[in-house]
Every structure is written in structure tokens, then in C-alpha cells.
Amino acid sequence: MMTTFSAKPKEVDRDWYVIDAAGKPLGRVASRAAQVLRGKYKPTFTYNQDVGDHVIVVNAEKVVLTGNKREELIYWHTTWPGGLRSISRGKVLDTRPERLLQRAIWGMTPKTRLGRRIIRKLRIYRGMEHPHAAQNPKTLEV
């Protein structure tokens, strides 16, 4: 009789990966980062456990928005009366590119306690420098 494998939190081996976003489309970088954060490429993947790895995204300001996405608006509500706000993706990319990339990756992760635990393993930086050299991160192609 075969039993179904279920990963335990203590059995998970976590690696560190660097993704260079320079010249890459936003969605491609986000989907690859979400896949690694979740651990879906691992043979030990368990849907209800955090088995993913740490991801460092560098050159976030050089990510590419294709088509008309630069002019498209992002909407949110402040929960106050008349509190509907909007800003273009291009303006967010110019002012706070980390926020744009983080929002795209968050959209591809579960919206549960597990998703909040997964997103904490994401680090996004504008330039090429990051303070995680001691972890010996591997380069990940997108």
C-alpha cells in the first residue's frame, strides 16, 4: 500500500534565488517569483505547507510594461466616503517600482495565512545591490 507524501515544516530545505528583472515583462517576473516562493517546482510540493524558497528581485525599476499597461489605472478604496483612488501603472513604476512588483506577485499567491507567510520570503530592490550575499543566492532565469 502506498501513502501520500506530505511535507513537514522541519523537512523543508530552503534556497535563495536572485531574479534580474531588467528588460523583462512584469508578468513573467512575477509568475516565476510566485512559483519559486510557493515551491511548486519542487517534487516535495504540498499545497497546505510553505515549502518554497526565498526570492530576491533586483533591478525592479527596469521591469517592462508591455502594450498599454503603462497608462492603465490601478484602483483602490480608502474605506472612507468618496475614497476611491487611482494611479497609473507607469507612475507607480517611476516612483515606487518595488510596490508594483510586490502587488503583481501577491496577486499570484494564496490570500490566506499561508500566502502571507509565503510573501515574507520576497525581497525587492531597485538596483543591482542587495544585502543578501551571505546566503549565496543562485541566479534564476526568467
N, C-alpha and C positions, 0 to 999 in steps of 0.2 A: 504494500500500500504506500502511495506517495502522499506526502503532506505539502501543503502550500508554504512557501518561504515567506517570512515576514521579518523585515529588518528591525533590529532593536537599536535604540539610540546610541548605546555604547559600542555597537559593532560598526558604526559608520566611519569610514575614512574620508576626511575632508581635504581636498586640494585647493590651491589658489590658482586662478586663471586671470590673465590680462587680455582685454579686448581693446584693440585700437579702432576707434570709431571714425578716424579721419577719412573723409571721402566715401563713407558707407551710408546707405539709406537708413533712416531712423528705425523703421520696422524690422529690418534684417538684424540690426544690432540688438534691438530689444528682444526679438524672438529667440536669438541664440543665447543671450544672457539669461532669459527666463528659463530656457531649457536646462542650462547648467545649474542655475540656482535651485531648481526643483529636483534635479538629479534624474531626469527622465531618460538620459542616455546610458545610465548605469544598469547592469544586469540585476542589481540588488534593489531596484526601484520598488518602493512601497508607497501606495497612494496616500496613506494616512500618517506617514512619518516624514520628517525632514532629513532626506538622505543626500541633498545637493551640496555643491561646493561654493566657495567664496568667489565672487567675481569683482574685478577691478576694471572699470571702463575709463580709458584715458582719451584725451582729445575730444571731449564732448562738444566743444564749440565748433568743431569741424564736421559734425554729422550733417548729412544731406537730406533736405526735404524735397521730394520729387513732386512733379505736377504743380497743382495749385495750392498745395498744403501750406505754403508759406503765408498765404493770405487768409486761409480758413481760420475761423474763430474758435476758441476754447471757451465754453460757458461754465459758470458755477453760480451758486446762490449762497448768500451770506446768512440765510435764515431770518433776516430782518425784512420788514415790509419794503418792497421796492429794491431788494438787494440782489437783483440779477446782474452779474458782471460778466464781461467778456474781454478777451485779448487775443490778438493774432498769434499763431504759432511762430511766425517769423520774429515777432518782437520778443517772445519768450526765449527763442533761440539766441537772439542777440544779447539779452540781458542776463538770463539765468538758464543756460543750456542744461545744467545738471537736473533742474526741475522737470524739464521737458522729457529727458531720457528716463528719469525715475518714474514719471507718470505713465509713460509708454510701457515700461517693464511691469509696473504694478498692475496695469490692465491685463497682463497675461499670467498673473499668478492668482491663486485662490483668495477669495475675500473672507478668510476665516482666521482663526488664531494661527493656523499653520502658515497661511500666507504672510501674516505679519512677522512670524519667525523667519520665514524664508527671505523676505525683503531686507532684513537686518544684515544679511551677508553681502549686500551690494554696496560698493563704493564707487562713486563717480567723480572724476576730476576733469577740469577744463583743459589743462595742458598735459604734457607728456610725463611730468614728475608725479610720483606718488610715494607715500611713506611706508610702503609695504614690501620693500626689497628683502627684508629679513625672512619673509615667508617663501622665498624662491618661487614666485609665480610662473606658471607656464604660459606661453603665448597661445592664444586661441584665435583661429582664423574664422572670419565671418563669411 
